[in-house]
Amino acid sequence: MLDYLEQLRKKPLTYRKRVLLFTTTIITAVIFVIWFSTFDSNINVSETDSAALEKQLRPIDEIKTNVVSFIDSVKKMSADIFGGGATTSSSLPVN
């Protein structure tokens, strides 16, 4: 391998670029094939898989619940900090 690299260093720049392009294309293709082969080939969802699909969707509901509770806690903290109702009104109080 080292001998090949030494011979490659002696070649013109255009030839070395072609070898580089070919090598990187082959490596990228191999990585893509490995990545693509990890996908499940059965993407169709049938009625019997609805229970499994429901289990997959539960994390989304948990995230939604967490976001809602976070917003509620921020509203509560802002009410505590600003002494009363935190409003979203754009009107300023008149002194």
C-alpha positions in Angstrom: 0.0 0.0 0.0 2.8 2.4 0.8 4.5 1.6 -2.5 1.3 2.4 -4.3 1.0 5.7 -2.5 4.6 6.5 -3.3 3.9 5.8 -7.0 0.7 7.9 -6.9 2.7 10.9 -5.5 4.8 10.8 -8.7 1.8 11.0 -11.0 0.4 14.2 -12.4 -2.1 16.2 -10.3 -5.0 15.5 -12.6 -4.5 11.7 -12.3 -4.3 12.0 -8.5 -7.5 13.9 -8.4 -9.2 11.3 -10.5 -8.0 8.6 -8.1 -9.2 10.6 -5.2 -12.6 11.2 -6.7 -13.0 7.5 -7.6 -11.9 6.4 -4.1 -14.2 8.8 -2.2 -17.1 7.8 -4.5 -16.6 4.1 -3.7 -16.4 4.7 0.0 -19.5 6.9 0.0 -21.4 4.3 -2.0 -20.5 1.6 0.5 -21.5 3.8 3.4 -24.8 4.6 1.7 -25.6 1.0 1.0 -24.9 0.0 4.6 -27.1 2.9 5.8 -29.9 2.1 3.3 -29.9 -1.6 4.3 -30.7 -0.7 7.9 -34.2 0.5 6.9 -37.2 -1.7 7.4 -38.4 -3.0 4.1 -42.0 -3.3 5.3 -43.1 0.3 5.6 -46.8 -0.3 5.0 -48.9 0.0 8.1 -51.8 -2.4 8.2 -54.7 -2.4 10.6 -53.1 -5.2 12.7 -50.1 -2.9 13.3 -52.3 -0.1 14.7 -51.4 -1.1 18.3 -47.7 -0.9 17.5 -48.2 2.4 15.8 -50.1 3.7 18.8 -47.1 2.7 21.0 -44.8 4.6 18.7 -46.9 7.8 18.9 -47.0 7.8 22.7 -43.7 9.7 23.0 -45.2 12.5 21.0 -48.1 12.8 23.5 -45.5 12.8 26.4 -43.6 15.6 24.7 -46.8 17.6 24.2 -47.7 17.1 27.9 -44.2 18.2 29.0 -44.3 21.3 26.8 -47.7 22.3 28.2 -46.6 21.8 31.8 -43.4 23.8 31.0 -45.5 26.7 29.7 -47.8 26.5 32.7 -44.8 26.6 35.1 -43.3 29.6 33.2 -46.7 31.4 33.5 -46.8 30.6 37.2 -43.2 31.8 37.8 -43.8 35.0 35.8 -47.0 35.6 37.9 -44.9 35.2 41.1 -42.1 37.4 39.9 -44.3 40.2 38.5 -46.8 40.2 41.4 -50.0 39.0 40.0 -51.4 38.2 36.6 -48.9 38.1 33.9 -50.8 39.4 30.9 -50.0 39.4 27.2 -51.7 42.7 26.7 -49.7 45.2 24.8 -51.3 48.2 26.5 -49.2 50.0 29.2 -50.7 51.0 32.5 -51.5 54.6 33.0 -50.1 56.3 36.1 
